[in-house]
Amino acid sequence: MATTDKDKVFTALEIRDTANHDSVGSMTGEFTAETIVVHNSLNQDCELQLQGSADDGANWIDIGDSFTIPANTNDYQTVTDYFCCYRLQAQCSVAPTTGSLTSWILKTHGS
């Protein structure tokens, strides 16, 4: 039976600029990251880039293409590449004035 876990990597992040924002890291350990879940209550679209690290977060590598979560939308992306640590980068091209961004990395272990 599979065991599941999740790490909240953005917690109600109130973005109010167009700067790049890094999430906290999610260590996979014996788990495999499967899915990224995003709740975007910002009043602007938010572009996310998944990053992975092979050295516990010392050096980050972009994984795949960035993806956009439209304003006031909940969505998910599937993770297909294994790294020992993951994080997200979030950036809005227009500064939001309301709302926040929350995101989890869902993980499984076993079958």
Short mmCIF file of the C-alpha atoms (twelve columns), coordinates in Angstrom:
data_MODEL
# 
_entry.id   MODEL 
# 
loop_
_atom_site.group_PDB 
_atom_site.id 
_atom_site.type_symbol 
_atom_site.label_atom_id 
_atom_site.label_alt_id 
_atom_site.label_comp_id 
_atom_site.label_asym_id 
_atom_site.label_seq_id 
_atom_site.Cartn_x 
_atom_site.Cartn_y 
_atom_site.Cartn_z 
_atom_site.pdbx_PDB_model_num 
ATOM 1   C CA . MET A 1   0.000  0.000  0.000   1 
ATOM 2   C CA . ALA A 2   1.319  3.443  -0.927  1 
ATOM 3   C CA . THR A 3   2.142  6.012  1.738   1 
ATOM 4   C CA . THR A 4   1.491  9.670  0.951   1 
ATOM 5   C CA . ASP A 5   2.886  12.936 2.275   1 
ATOM 6   C CA . LYS A 6   2.736  16.592 1.282   1 
ATOM 7   C CA . ASP A 7   4.833  19.699 1.841   1 
ATOM 8   C CA . LYS A 8   3.352  23.185 1.743   1 
ATOM 9   C CA . VAL A 9   5.976  25.216 -0.141  1 
ATOM 10  C CA . PHE A 10  4.073  28.522 -0.448  1 
ATOM 11  C CA . THR A 11  1.775  29.486 2.428   1 
ATOM 12  C CA . ALA A 12  -0.620 32.337 1.595   1 
ATOM 13  C CA . LEU A 13  2.160  34.311 -0.120  1 
ATOM 14  C CA . GLU A 14  0.795  37.806 -0.799  1 
ATOM 15  C CA . ILE A 15  2.680  38.828 -3.950  1 
ATOM 16  C CA . ARG A 16  2.428  42.575 -4.560  1 
ATOM 17  C CA . ASP A 17  5.240  43.065 -7.086  1 
ATOM 18  C CA . THR A 18  6.726  41.569 -10.260 1 
ATOM 19  C CA . ALA A 19  9.819  40.107 -8.558  1 
ATOM 20  C CA . ASN A 20  10.688 36.409 -8.531  1 
ATOM 21  C CA . HIS A 21  9.692  34.603 -5.295  1 
ATOM 22  C CA . ASP A 22  11.303 31.305 -4.200  1 
ATOM 23  C CA . SER A 23  9.320  28.793 -2.157  1 
ATOM 24  C CA . VAL A 24  10.753 26.754 0.669   1 
ATOM 25  C CA . GLY A 25  12.275 23.465 -0.423  1 
ATOM 26  C CA . SER A 26  10.568 20.073 -0.262  1 
ATOM 27  C CA . MET A 27  12.901 17.173 0.543   1 
ATOM 28  C CA . THR A 28  11.703 13.926 -1.006  1 
ATOM 29  C CA . GLY A 29  13.788 11.481 1.043   1 
ATOM 30  C CA . GLU A 30  12.255 8.043  0.510   1 
ATOM 31  C CA . PHE A 31  9.238  9.611  -1.207  1 
ATOM 32  C CA . THR A 32  8.748  10.484 -4.884  1 
ATOM 33  C CA . ALA A 33  7.174  13.826 -5.791  1 
ATOM 34  C CA . GLU A 34  4.079  13.221 -7.895  1 
ATOM 35  C CA . THR A 35  1.980  16.384 -8.126  1 
ATOM 36  C CA . ILE A 36  2.142  20.138 -7.553  1 
ATOM 37  C CA . VAL A 37  -1.138 21.662 -6.347  1 
ATOM 38  C CA . VAL A 38  -1.588 25.444 -6.564  1 
ATOM 39  C CA . HIS A 39  -4.306 27.707 -5.147  1 
ATOM 40  C CA . ASN A 40  -3.966 31.126 -6.774  1 
ATOM 41  C CA . SER A 41  -6.336 33.681 -5.243  1 
ATOM 42  C CA . LEU A 42  -4.206 36.538 -6.605  1 
ATOM 43  C CA . ASN A 43  -6.032 38.935 -8.912  1 
ATOM 44  C CA . GLN A 44  -3.305 38.366 -11.550 1 
ATOM 45  C CA . ASP A 45  -1.975 35.318 -13.390 1 
ATOM 46  C CA . CYS A 46  1.109  33.752 -11.806 1 
ATOM 47  C CA . GLU A 47  3.901  31.977 -13.679 1 
ATOM 48  C CA . LEU A 48  5.514  29.080 -11.811 1 
ATOM 49  C CA . GLN A 49  8.766  27.253 -12.486 1 
ATOM 50  C CA . LEU A 50  9.482  23.910 -10.817 1 
ATOM 51  C CA . GLN A 51  13.126 23.517 -9.804  1 
ATOM 52  C CA . GLY A 52  15.065 20.517 -8.522  1 
ATOM 53  C CA . SER A 53  18.298 20.083 -6.620  1 
ATOM 54  C CA . ALA A 54  20.573 17.059 -6.370  1 
ATOM 55  C CA . ASP A 55  22.522 18.536 -3.437  1 
ATOM 56  C CA . ASP A 56  19.863 19.375 -0.835  1 
ATOM 57  C CA . GLY A 57  19.133 22.838 -2.189  1 
ATOM 58  C CA . ALA A 58  22.616 24.229 -2.753  1 
ATOM 59  C CA . ASN A 59  22.152 24.444 -6.538  1 
ATOM 60  C CA . TRP A 60  18.799 24.622 -8.347  1 
ATOM 61  C CA . ILE A 61  17.965 23.446 -11.888 1 
ATOM 62  C CA . ASP A 62  14.805 24.368 -13.839 1 
ATOM 63  C CA . ILE A 63  12.660 21.296 -14.496 1 
ATOM 64  C CA . GLY A 64  10.678 21.497 -17.711 1 
ATOM 65  C CA . ASP A 65  8.854  24.594 -18.884 1 
ATOM 66  C CA . SER A 66  7.271  27.156 -16.608 1 
ATOM 67  C CA . PHE A 67  3.474  27.073 -16.352 1 
ATOM 68  C CA . THR A 68  0.860  29.741 -15.715 1 
ATOM 69  C CA . ILE A 69  -1.871 29.536 -13.109 1 
ATOM 70  C CA . PRO A 70  -4.610 32.045 -14.044 1 
ATOM 71  C CA . ALA A 71  -5.898 34.547 -11.483 1 
ATOM 72  C CA . ASN A 72  -8.376 33.123 -8.960  1 
ATOM 73  C CA . THR A 73  -7.790 29.538 -10.090 1 
ATOM 74  C CA . ASN A 74  -6.821 26.221 -8.491  1 
ATOM 75  C CA . ASP A 75  -4.759 23.879 -10.655 1 
ATOM 76  C CA . TYR A 76  -2.110 21.168 -10.606 1 
ATOM 77  C CA . GLN A 77  0.888  19.888 -12.562 1 
ATOM 78  C CA . THR A 78  2.333  16.369 -12.640 1 
ATOM 79  C CA . VAL A 79  5.986  15.832 -11.691 1 
ATOM 80  C CA . THR A 80  7.871  13.347 -13.880 1 
ATOM 81  C CA . ASP A 81  11.548 13.950 -13.023 1 
ATOM 82  C CA . TYR A 82  13.145 12.754 -9.786  1 
ATOM 83  C CA . PHE A 83  15.293 15.063 -7.622  1 
ATOM 84  C CA . CYS A 84  16.035 14.843 -3.898  1 
ATOM 85  C CA . CYS A 85  14.714 18.366 -3.341  1 
ATOM 86  C CA . TYR A 86  12.119 20.523 -5.126  1 
ATOM 87  C CA . ARG A 87  10.968 24.122 -4.938  1 
ATOM 88  C CA . LEU A 88  8.837  26.536 -6.959  1 
ATOM 89  C CA . GLN A 89  9.587  29.996 -8.244  1 
ATOM 90  C CA . ALA A 90  6.597  32.307 -8.658  1 
ATOM 91  C CA . GLN A 91  6.408  35.541 -10.626 1 
ATOM 92  C CA . CYS A 92  3.583  37.776 -11.807 1 
ATOM 93  C CA . SER A 93  4.073  39.953 -14.886 1 
ATOM 94  C CA . VAL A 94  1.589  42.478 -13.422 1 
ATOM 95  C CA . ALA A 95  1.749  43.216 -9.683  1 
ATOM 96  C CA . PRO A 96  -1.297 41.765 -7.901  1 
ATOM 97  C CA . THR A 97  -3.214 43.978 -5.479  1 
ATOM 98  C CA . THR A 98  -5.232 41.281 -3.697  1 
ATOM 99  C CA . GLY A 99  -5.095 37.583 -2.898  1 
ATOM 100 C CA . SER A 100 -2.354 35.088 -2.170  1 
ATOM 101 C CA . LEU A 101 -0.596 31.981 -3.479  1 
ATOM 102 C CA . THR A 102 -0.510 28.624 -1.684  1 
ATOM 103 C CA . SER A 103 1.113  25.493 -3.069  1 
ATOM 104 C CA . TRP A 104 1.874  21.925 -2.037  1 
ATOM 105 C CA . ILE A 105 4.132  19.204 -3.393  1 
ATOM 106 C CA . LEU A 106 2.385  15.832 -3.003  1 
ATOM 107 C CA . LYS A 107 4.590  12.758 -2.577  1 
ATOM 108 C CA . THR A 108 4.165  8.979  -2.481  1 
ATOM 109 C CA . HIS A 109 6.210  6.040  -1.261  1 
ATOM 110 C CA . GLY A 110 5.639  2.408  -2.153  1 
ATOM 111 C CA . SER A 111 3.016  0.961  -4.443  1 
# 
